[in-house]
Amino acid sequence: MFRIHKLDGYRKILNTWLHNVLSTSTMEESLSKSEVITVYEQLVKLFEATWLVSQRIETKV
């Protein structure tokens, strides 16, 4: 996963995604802003946890 982008790269992608999704011109009516924010926050936590795991694996090798 982190061979494609480092953690900061994913953060930038997710921030762009969040900005686009919350824009009134691209927001689908089926999603509320709170749902999008919740998913975003969980994805950020997932990426951070995955990054920590990958760093621990690298230091053991």
N, C-alpha and C positions, 0 to 999 in steps of 0.2 A: 504494500500500500504506500509506504513512504519512499519507495524507489521512484514513483511518479512525481510526487510533490513532497516537500518537507512540511512540517506542521504549519509554518507561517503561510505557505502556499495554499493549503486547505482553508486556513482562516480567511485569507483574502477571497477565495472562491465563495465561501459561505457568506461572507459579508456582502459580496456582490449579489449573490442569490437572495439574501434577505432584503437588500435594498430594492431589487427588481420585483420581488413578490409583494412587498408592502406598498409599492407604487399603485396608485388608484387605477392607472391605465392597464396594468397587467394582472391585477388581482382577480382571481376567479371568485365568483359569488359563493361557491361551495365551501370555501375555506375562510374562517375568521382569522383576524390578525393574531389573536391569542393562540390559536392552534399552530399557526406558522411559527410564532416566536417560541412556543414550547418545543416543537420539533427541532428548530434551529439550536436552541440551548442544549438539547439532548445530544444532537450530532456533535456539537463542540465538545461536550464532555466525553463522548465516545472517542473522538479523535485524540483528545488529550490523554486519555487512558491508554489507547493503543500506542501512542508515541512513547509513553513511559515504559510500557512493556517492551517495545522494540529497543529502547535505549538500554534497559537492563540485560536483554539478551546479548546485545553487542558488547557490553562490558564484561560479560562472562566468557565470551569467545576469545 
